[in-house]
């Protein structure tokens, strides 16, 4: 009974310390529910530990009186807690219950109880830790949980005489060495899309000579297997991707080396996704719609995007986020026909959260990127800006500038997001510039394109999207009542809407050829979308999207309409851990 009372006291003291240290922004309903769920899990764990301790016989040491397991655990629990406190900032993790005070009763109760309390501590979300990876989707979340598992094992200290342990944080298989200094984890991200395009009658004037879109099809949009290896404050991320646009051509999403000398600072080198724009910073697991707005995809293709060679750092705090990277080409862009030098550029992002409360979050930011030198190929030094109509089942790109001879290109734009309880509104405006290469007497003026979007989310079941301080963007939804036939839970339901526009026309006049002005008929695309998302559990999501797409585009002579109007309907099944 005394041991049982000691464990209860340790539990209450640990939870009390964590609640006192939590930032004000984390005091919302979702965080309280998470703490209650963790309380139940900790109670079950402590019950198991009590049974183990009660069944363990006393082991006398040579030359010393016999000690009980409880007597040995008390002095040994304090030193590991101090070790965890000293290592927490370097590991990039949240402060533990021992970070602001003397050893807690949980540590005094034994290393197992301290390890359990630390492993159950909430991470991420509003006021959460910086992620342990330079990416948001796939390996970023795996890295975060690997870091948590490593810190938990470190707390064990002298009690970690064994070879290590295997845990499953958020469903991710994670191995942690006995001393907690090394950890390895593997995750998965599967996104499978089916759907098609419903066109107007082919006889309508705005469909002459345009591609016939796929009426029904499928695509493995993402099939990533992130592997994360960590030793002290150095981390290696390797993520192959067996999906794509289209699928069937496996590639590399990330291969990066990350160093975290301070909790808020992460230095990264390799192939990865540099932070850029709000739409880009949002994890692909947490999109409101199946795809990013087209203007975001076009902007990130200039000097950032997935699998980009880059070197730089990001600093992530509770209220602000800053990142900057020097960038090169994309993975796989090298070839024997490519002349030197390759593309060089840079990307930066600054974001802040001036309001962070239980019911409110306000996000403001600014980002930009610059290609100092456009990559050269056998066809010359060109840049092409284009995108599909915000769905990747058909691979036709209806808006495209074609190859533009260019010395450089850049983009920049402000970003905004506002959350009120279970309602979220966010958007961006992006301006794109291309510096055309001069050639003879042909007109080659500098070109300017623009676009933007606004999207909203309303969670019908009342859950709120949490804010990720590690990425400066909003995360997905964790259902209060996961779907269960036995318990009657339905999961979470989210209604979303979006309007996006991008204009790739510049320096042109209807009825006059683009060559005469040096401009581009790239087309103007508008998309109005509605969607319904269902979250049966934290790791599973189903998305149903409808988009109405209007593309206004003339041929290079400026005389014939080659755009079209159509609807898109698509369903995505997503599993991620």
C-alpha positions in Angstrom: 0.0 0.0 0.0 2.9 2.4 0.8 4.3 1.7 -2.7 1.0 2.2 -4.3 0.6 5.5 -2.5 4.1 6.5 -3.6 3.3 5.9 -7.2 0.1 7.9 -7.0 2.0 10.8 -5.4 4.6 10.6 -8.1 1.9 10.6 -10.8 0.1 13.6 -9.3 3.3 15.6 -8.7 4.5 15.0 -12.3 1.2 16.0 -13.8 1.0 19.0 -11.6 4.5 20.2 -12.6 3.8 19.6 -16.3 0.5 21.6 -16.0 2.3 24.5 -14.3 5.0 24.6 -16.9 2.7 24.4 -19.9 2.3 27.6 -21.9 -1.0 29.4 -21.9 -1.6 28.5 -25.5 -1.8 24.8 -24.6 -4.7 25.1 -22.2 -7.4 24.4 -24.8 -9.9 21.6 -24.7 -7.9 19.3 -27.0 -4.8 19.5 -24.7 -6.9 18.8 -21.6 -8.4 15.7 -23.3 -4.9 14.6 -24.3 -3.7 14.9 -20.7 -6.7 12.9 -19.5 -6.0 10.2 -22.0 -2.3 10.1 -20.9 -3.5 9.9 -17.3 -5.4 6.8 -18.0 -2.4 5.3 -19.9 -0.1 6.1 -17.0 -2.4 4.6 -14.5 -2.4 1.4 -16.4 1.4 1.5 -16.7 1.9 2.1 -13.0 -0.4 -0.8 -12.2 1.8 -3.0 -14.3 5.0 -1.7 -12.6 3.5 -2.3 -9.1 2.9 -5.9 -10.1 6.4 -6.3 -11.4 8.0 -4.7 -8.3 5.9 -6.8 -6.0 6.9 -10.0 -7.8 10.6 -9.1 -7.9 12.7 -10.8 -5.2 15.4 -8.9 -3.2 18.8 -9.2 -4.8 21.6 -8.8 -2.1 24.9 -7.3 -3.3 28.2 -8.7 -2.2 29.5 -7.0 0.9 26.3 -5.0 1.4 23.1 -5.8 3.3 20.2 -7.0 1.1 18.2 -4.1 -0.4 14.7 -4.2 -1.6 13.9 -3.1 -5.2 12.2 0.0 -3.9 15.1 1.1 -1.8 17.5 0.7 -4.7 15.3 2.6 -7.1 15.0 5.8 -5.0 18.7 6.9 -5.1 19.2 5.7 -8.6 16.2 7.6 -10.0 17.6 11.1 -9.2 20.8 11.0 -11.2 19.2 9.9 -14.5 16.6 12.7 -14.1 19.4 15.2 -13.9 21.0 13.7 -17.0 17.7 14.1 -18.9 17.5 17.7 -17.7 21.0 18.5 -19.0 20.4 16.8 -22.4 16.9 18.1 -23.2 17.8 21.4 -24.9 20.4 19.8 -27.1 17.9 17.0 -28.1 15.4 19.6 -29.3 12.7 18.3 -27.0 10.3 19.8 -24.5 11.4 20.5 -21.0 10.7 17.6 -18.7 9.1 17.8 -15.3 12.6 18.0 -13.8 13.8 20.8 -16.0 12.7 23.6 -13.6 13.1 22.1 -10.2 14.7 19.5 -8.0 14.1 15.8 -8.7 10.4 15.1 -8.7 8.6 12.4 -6.8 8.3 10.5 -10.0 12.1 10.3 -10.2 12.3 9.4 -6.6 9.9 6.6 -7.1 12.2 4.9 -9.6 13.6 5.3 -13.1 10.8 3.3 -14.6 8.2 5.7 -13.3 10.3 8.7 -14.4 10.7 7.2 -17.8 7.0 6.5 -18.1 6.1 10.1 -17.1 8.5 11.6 -19.5 7.5 9.4 -22.4 3.8 10.3 -21.9 4.5 14.1 -21.8 2.5 15.9 -24.5 4.6 17.1 -27.5 3.9 19.1 -30.6 0.6 21.1 -31.2 0.2 24.4 -29.6 3.3 25.1 -27.6 4.9 21.9 -28.7 8.5 21.1 -29.5 10.4 21.9 -32.6 10.2 18.9 -34.9 13.4 16.9 -35.2 13.6 17.0 -39.0 13.8 19.4 -41.8 10.6 18.1 -43.3 7.0 18.0 -42.2 5.5 15.0 -43.8 6.7 11.4 -43.2 10.1 11.5 -41.7 9.5 14.8 -39.8 6.9 13.3 -37.6 8.8 10.0 -37.3 11.9 12.0 -36.2 9.9 13.9 -33.6 8.7 10.6 -32.0 12.1 9.0 -32.3 13.6 12.0 -30.4 10.9 11.5 -27.7 11.7 7.8 -27.4 15.4 8.5 -27.1 14.9 11.1 -24.3 12.7 8.6 -22.5 15.4 6.0 -22.6 18.0 8.5 -21.4 16.0 9.1 -18.3 16.5 5.5 -17.3 20.2 6.2 -16.8 21.9 3.6 -14.6 18.9 1.4 -14.9 19.6 0.9 -18.7 22.0 -1.9 -18.5 20.2 -3.9 -21.2 20.8 -3.7 -24.9 17.8 -1.3 -25.5 14.1 -1.3 -26.0 11.5 -1.1 -28.7 8.5 1.2 -28.5 5.7 2.4 -30.8 5.2 6.2 -30.3 2.2 7.1 -32.5 2.4 3.7 -34.0 6.0 4.0 -35.3 8.4 1.1 -34.5 11.3 2.7 -32.7 14.4 1.2 -31.3 16.3 3.0 -28.5 19.6 2.0 -27.1 19.9 1.3 -23.4 21.7 4.6 -22.7 19.2 6.5 -24.8 21.9 8.1 -27.1 20.9 6.2 -30.2 17.5 5.6 -31.7 16.1 4.3 -35.0 12.6 4.5 -36.3 10.6 3.8 -39.5 7.3 5.2 -40.5 5.0 5.2 -43.5 2.8 7.6 -45.5 0.4 6.2 -48.0 -2.0 8.4 -50.1 -4.1 6.6 -52.7 -6.3 8.7 -55.0 -9.2 7.8 -57.3 -11.4 10.1 -59.3 -11.9 11.9 -62.5 -12.8 15.0 -64.5 -16.2 15.9 -65.8 -16.0 18.2 -68.8 -18.5 20.5 -70.4 -19.8 19.5 -73.9 -16.9 19.2 -76.3 -18.7 21.6 -78.7 -18.4 24.6 -76.4 -16.1 27.2 -77.8 -13.5 27.1 -75.0 -12.6 23.5 -75.6 -11.3 23.4 -79.2 -8.0 21.6 -79.5 -7.5 21.0 -75.7 -6.4 17.7 -74.1 -9.1 15.2 -73.2 -8.8 14.7 -69.5 -9.2 11.3 -67.8 -12.8 10.6 -66.9 -11.7 8.1 -64.3 -8.3 7.1 -62.9 -6.2 6.4 -59.9 -2.8 7.4 -58.6 -0.5 6.5 -55.7 0.2 10.1 -54.8 2.6 9.3 -52.0 4.1 6.1 -50.9 6.9 7.1 -48.5 8.9 5.1 -46.0 10.8 7.5 -43.8 13.8 6.0 -41.9 15.2 8.1 -39.1 18.5 7.5 -37.2 19.6 9.6 -34.3 22.7 9.7 -32.2 22.8 12.4 -29.5 22.1 15.7 -31.4 22.8 14.4 -34.9 20.1 12.9 -37.0 20.0 11.2 -40.4 16.7 11.1 -42.4 16.3 8.9 -45.5 12.9 8.7 -47.2 12.3 6.9 -50.5 9.0 7.6 -52.3 7.2 4.9 -54.3 4.4 7.3 -55.3 4.4 10.4 -57.4 2.8 12.2 -60.3 2.4 9.8 -61.9 3.3 6.8 -59.8 5.4 4.0 -61.0 8.7 5.8 -60.9 10.2 5.6 -57.4 12.3 8.5 -56.3 13.9 10.0 -53.2 11.9 12.5 -51.1 14.7 13.2 -48.6 18.2 12.3 -47.6 19.4 14.8 -45.1 21.8 15.2 -42.2 20.5 17.3 -39.3 22.3 18.8 -36.3 20.5 20.2 -33.3 23.0 22.1 -31.1 20.2 24.0 -29.4 16.6 23.1 -28.8 15.3 25.7 -31.2 18.0 25.5 -33.8 18.4 22.8 -36.5 21.1 22.9 -39.2 20.3 20.7 -42.2 22.2 19.6 -45.3 21.3 17.2 -48.1 18.2 16.6 -50.2 15.1 17.8 -48.4 12.3 20.3 -48.6 13.4 23.8 -47.5 10.7 25.7 -45.6 8.8 28.1 -47.9 5.3 29.6 -47.7 2.4 28.6 -45.5 1.0 26.1 -48.0 4.4 24.5 -48.4 5.1 24.4 -44.6 1.9 22.5 -44.0 2.5 18.7 -43.9 1.0 16.7 -46.8 -0.6 14.6 -44.1 -2.5 17.7 -42.9 -3.7 19.4 -46.2 -7.2 20.7 -46.2 -7.6 19.5 -49.9 -5.8 16.7 -51.8 -3.3 19.2 -53.3 -1.7 22.5 -52.5 -3.0 25.5 -54.4 -1.4 25.8 -57.9 0.3 29.1 -57.1 2.1 27.5 -54.2 3.3 24.6 -56.3 4.6 26.9 -59.0 6.4 29.2 -56.5 8.1 26.3 -54.7 9.4 24.9 -58.0 11.7 27.9 -58.5 14.3 27.3 -55.7 12.7 25.0 -53.1 10.2 22.0 -53.2 10.6 18.3 -52.4 14.0 16.7 -52.8 15.9 20.0 -53.2 19.7 20.1 -52.6 20.1 22.6 -49.8 22.1 23.7 -46.8 20.8 26.0 -44.1 19.0 26.2 -40.7 15.8 27.0 -39.1 15.0 28.5 -35.6 11.6 27.6 -34.2 10.3 29.2 -31.0 6.9 29.3 -29.3 5.9 32.6 -31.0 8.1 32.8 -34.1 9.8 30.9 -36.8 12.8 31.8 -39.1 14.5 29.7 -41.7 17.1 30.3 -44.5 18.7 28.0 -47.0 21.1 28.0 -49.9 19.6 25.7 -52.6 20.7 23.8 -55.7 19.0 21.5 -58.1 16.4 18.8 -57.4 17.3 15.2 -56.8 17.8 13.4 -60.1 18.2 16.7 -62.1 21.9 15.9 -63.0 22.5 14.4 -66.3 25.4 13.9 -68.8 23.8 16.5 -71.1 23.7 19.2 -68.5 26.2 22.0 -68.8 27.7 23.7 -65.7 27.0 25.4 -63.5 23.8 23.9 -62.0 21.1 26.0 -60.6 21.9 28.0 -57.4 19.4 29.8 -55.3 18.1 30.6 -51.8 14.9 30.4 -49.8 13.8 32.1 -46.6 10.7 32.3 -44.4 9.8 34.4 -41.4 6.5 33.7 -39.5 5.1 34.8 -36.2 2.2 34.0 -33.9 1.3 37.3 -32.2 -1.9 35.8 -30.7 -1.9 32.3 -29.1 -4.7 31.6 -26.8 -7.1 28.8 -25.9 -9.7 29.8 -28.5 -7.6 32.0 -30.8 -4.5 31.7 -33.0 -3.2 34.4 -35.3 -0.4 33.6 -37.8 1.4 36.2 -39.9 4.4 35.5 -42.2 6.5 36.4 -45.2 8.5 34.1 -47.4 10.5 34.3 -50.7 13.0 32.4 -52.9 15.4 33.4 -55.6 17.2 31.5 -58.3 20.5 33.3 -58.8 21.4 31.2 -61.8 18.9 29.0 -63.7 20.1 25.5 -64.3 21.5 24.9 -67.8 20.6 22.0 -70.0 21.3 20.9 -73.6 18.3 23.0 -74.5 19.7 26.1 -72.9 19.1 28.1 -69.7 15.3 28.0 -69.4 12.7 28.0 -66.7 9.1 26.6 -67.1 6.3 27.6 -64.7 3.3 25.2 -64.8 1.0 23.0 -62.8 -1.8 20.5 -63.0 -5.4 21.7 -62.1 -4.9 20.8 -58.3 -5.4 17.1 -58.9 -2.9 14.5 -60.0 -5.0 11.8 -61.5 -4.5 13.2 -65.0 -1.0 14.5 -65.7 -1.9 17.2 -68.3 -0.8 20.7 -67.3 -3.3 23.2 -68.6 -1.5 26.3 -67.5 2.2 26.6 -68.6 4.5 29.4 -69.6 6.6 27.0 -71.7 10.4 27.2 -71.6 11.4 30.9 -70.9 15.1 31.8 -71.6 16.0 33.3 -68.2 18.9 34.6 -66.2 17.1 34.4 -62.9 13.7 34.1 -61.2 12.2 34.9 -57.8 9.0 34.8 -55.8 7.8 36.3 -52.6 4.5 36.8 -50.7 2.8 37.4 -47.4 0.8 34.7 -45.5 -2.0 34.8 -43.0 -4.0 32.4 -40.8 -6.6 32.8 -38.1 -8.1 30.1 -35.9 -11.1 30.5 -33.8 -11.9 27.4 -31.8 -12.8 24.8 -34.5 -12.8 27.2 -37.4 -9.6 28.0 -39.5 -9.1 30.6 -42.2 -5.8 31.0 -44.0 -4.4 32.3 -47.3 -1.5 33.7 -49.2 -0.6 36.1 -52.1 2.4 35.2 -54.2 4.3 37.4 -56.7 6.6 35.7 -59.2 9.2 37.4 -61.4 11.3 36.1 -64.3 14.3 37.9 -65.7 14.4 37.0 -69.4 17.7 36.5 -71.1 18.5 39.1 -73.8 18.9 37.8 -77.3 19.5 40.0 -80.3 16.8 42.5 -81.2 13.9 40.3 -80.0 11.9 41.9 -77.2 12.7 40.2 -73.9 11.0 42.2 -71.1 11.0 41.0 -67.5 7.9 39.0 -66.7 5.6 39.2 -63.6 3.0 36.6 -62.6 0.8 36.4 -59.6 -1.7 34.3 -57.7 -3.2 33.6 -54.3 -5.7 31.5 -52.4 -8.0 31.6 -49.4 -9.2 28.4 -47.7 -11.3 27.6 -44.7 -11.9 24.6 -42.4 -14.8 23.9 -40.0 -14.6 20.8 -37.9 -18.1 19.6 -37.5 -17.3 17.5 -34.4 -15.7 20.3 -32.5 -12.0 19.4 -32.6 -9.5 22.2 -33.4 -6.5 22.1 -35.6 -3.4 22.6 -33.4 -0.5 24.9 -34.3 3.0 23.4 -34.9 5.7 25.6 -33.7 8.3 23.4 -35.4 6.9 24.3 -38.8 5.0 27.5 -38.3 1.8 26.0 -39.7 -1.4 24.3 -38.5 -1.5 20.6 -38.1 -4.2 18.0 -38.7 -7.0 16.8 -36.4 -7.0 14.2 -33.7 -10.5 12.9 -33.1 -11.8 13.1 -29.6 -13.7 9.8 -30.2 -12.0 7.6 -32.7 -14.2 5.4 -34.8 -15.3 2.3 -32.9 -18.2 -0.1 -33.5 -17.9 -1.3 -29.9 -17.8 2.1 -28.2 -19.9 4.0 -30.7 -17.2 6.6 -31.7 -17.6 8.2 -35.1 -14.2 9.9 -35.5 -13.9 13.6 -36.6 -15.5 15.3 -39.6 -14.2 18.4 -41.3 -15.8 20.6 -43.9 -13.4 22.6 -46.1 -13.6 25.2 -48.9 -11.1 27.0 -51.1 -10.8 29.6 -53.8 -7.5 29.8 -55.7 -6.3 31.7 -58.7 -3.0 31.9 -60.6 -2.3 34.1 -63.7 0.6 33.1 -66.0 -0.2 35.7 -68.6 2.1 38.8 -69.0 3.1 41.3 -71.6 0.5 39.9 -74.1 -2.6 41.2 -75.9 -5.4 39.2 -77.2 -5.2 38.9 -81.0 -1.4 39.6 -81.1 1.3 37.0 -81.1 3.4 36.6 -77.9 6.6 36.8 -79.9 5.8 40.3 -81.0 5.7 41.6 -77.4 8.1 39.2 -75.7 5.3 38.1 -73.4 3.7 34.8 -72.4 0.2 33.3 -72.8 0.6 30.9 -69.9 -3.1 31.0 -68.9 -5.2 32.0 -66.0 -6.7 29.3 -63.8 -9.4 29.7 -61.1 -10.5 26.8 -58.9 -13.4 26.8 -56.5 -13.5 23.7 -54.2 -15.4 22.0 -51.5 -14.5 19.0 -49.5 -15.3 16.7 -46.6 -12.6 15.0 -44.6 -13.2 12.1 -42.2 -10.7 11.1 -39.5 -11.5 7.7 -38.1 -8.3 7.8 -36.0 -5.1 9.7 -35.6 -3.4 7.7 -38.3 -6.2 7.3 -40.9 -8.1 9.8 -43.0 -10.5 9.8 -46.0 -10.9 12.9 -48.2 -13.6 13.7 -50.7 -13.0 16.8 -52.9 -15.0 18.6 -55.6 -13.4 21.3 -57.6 -14.8 23.6 -60.3 -12.0 24.6 -62.6 -11.9 27.3 -65.2 -8.8 27.8 -67.4 -8.6 30.8 -69.7 -5.7 30.5 -72.1 -4.9 31.5 -75.7 -2.5 29.9 -78.0 0.9 31.6 -78.8 -0.7 33.6 -81.6 -3.3 35.0 -79.3 -6.2 34.0 -81.5 -7.5 30.6 -80.3 -8.9 29.6 -76.9 -7.2 26.5 -75.6 -8.5 26.6 -72.1 -11.4 24.7 -70.7 -14.0 24.4 -67.9 -14.6 21.2 -66.0 -15.3 19.7 -62.6 -13.1 17.3 -60.6 -14.3 14.7 -58.1 -11.7 12.7 -56.2 -11.4 10.5 -53.1 -8.2 9.9 -51.1 -7.5 7.2 -48.6 -4.6 8.1 -46.3 -2.7 6.2 -43.7 0.3 7.7 -41.9 2.4 6.9 -38.9 
